[in-house]
Amino acid sequence: MDIRPATPADVEQLIAGVAEHPAAQHHLRARWAIQEGGDGLFLLAHRDGEIVGQTMLLRESKYAEVRADADPAEINALSAVVYNQGIGTAIIRVAEEIAGEWNKPAIGLAVGADNPDARRLYERLDYRPWSGPPVVDEWTEQAADGTVVRTHADECDYFLKAL
Ligand SMILES: CC(C)(COP(=O)(O)OP(=O)(O)OC[C@H]1O[C@@H](n2cnc3c(N)ncnc32)[C@H](O)[C@@H]1OP(=O)(O)O)[C@@H](O)C(=O)NCCC(=O)NCCS
């Protein structure tokens, strides 16, 4: 498995793969824009010529209260196309290495209470609950023309790992 920042061709391929889902296309474009703007890396896992996983690794947490307290790099929107084959673990390992190269003191992520499988994975990889209160993950779904069609606000627990 090879994990590396997205290229324009990778992003086009991913966007073509969700042609019927404008909201997903917007998220992919937003991740690319963050990488282009220098605020993070859109990391993709490649295996046998296929993109099998992804995450957005941010230089700063999305959550102001976490930034103020621990200043971690942050893993957002981690996903694997098939589960339980080590893809998520491999992406997290590379994200941790990069965050270390950025001289960040820690790396963190938010996980929903309804996601025990992801939580178990992070705990095994030595992520521990942040001392602060739950964070609220706010995100939007957009139509093809960019109009926001739905706004979400999901309460999540925040996990940290010192680097
Ligand atoms: C969370 C997610 C990214 C984890 O990715 P993954 O590739 O399945 O993770 P891994 O395979 O590295 O680890 C998961 C399990 O497989 C096991 N595993 C790891 N490497 C393995 C391998 N090579 N072969 C078999 N099993 C393996 C792990 O021990 C772990 O076991 P567990 O279920 O007892 O905890 C994935 O489940 C996902 O995309 N979920 C939907 C989106 C989501 O919820 N994202 C997280 C938001 S916080």
The ligand as a Gaussian input file, in Angstrom:
#p B3LYP/6-31G(d) Opt

LIG

0 1
 C      -12.878000       3.626000      10.521000
 C      -12.233000       3.049000       9.256000
 C      -11.537000       4.163000       8.492000
 C      -11.192000       2.023000       9.697000
 O      -10.508000       1.584000       8.548000
 P      -10.058000       0.069000       8.348000
 O       -9.239000       0.036000       7.114000
 O      -11.205000      -0.839000       8.446000
 O       -9.124000      -0.136000       9.640000
 P       -8.069000      -1.303000       9.888000
 O       -8.306000      -2.423000       8.960000
 O       -6.724000      -0.699000       9.909000
 O       -8.425000      -1.708000      11.364000
 C       -9.726000      -2.139000      11.667000
 C       -9.747000      -3.564000      12.207000
 O       -9.123000      -4.447000      11.318000
 C       -8.022000      -5.078000      11.968000
 N       -6.918000      -5.136000      11.014000
 C       -5.932000      -4.257000      10.845000
 N       -5.091000      -4.654000       9.883000
 C       -5.596000      -5.811000       9.420000
 C       -5.186000      -6.711000       8.409000
 N       -4.072000      -6.492000       7.676000
 N       -5.954000      -7.801000       8.164000
 C       -7.073000      -8.019000       8.905000
 N       -7.515000      -7.197000       9.880000
 C       -6.771000      -6.123000      10.124000
 C       -7.706000      -4.202000      13.104000
 O       -7.110000      -4.939000      14.141000
 C       -9.067000      -3.667000      13.487000
 O       -9.738000      -4.627000      14.276000
 P      -10.946000      -4.251000      15.257000
 O      -12.192000      -4.215000      14.423000
 O      -10.961000      -5.319000      16.258000
 O      -10.679000      -2.881000      15.850000
 C      -13.259000       2.334000       8.351000
 O      -13.979000       1.421000       9.137000
 C      -14.254000       3.279000       7.663000
 O      -14.012000       3.750000       6.543000
 N      -15.395000       3.541000       8.315000
 C      -16.438000       4.435000       7.755000
 C      -16.055000       5.886000       7.907000
 C      -15.761000       6.205000       9.345000
 O      -16.490000       5.868000      10.255000
 N      -14.626000       6.891000       9.554000
 C      -14.147000       7.251000      10.875000
 C      -14.652000       8.582000      11.255000
 S      -14.066000       9.019000      12.889000

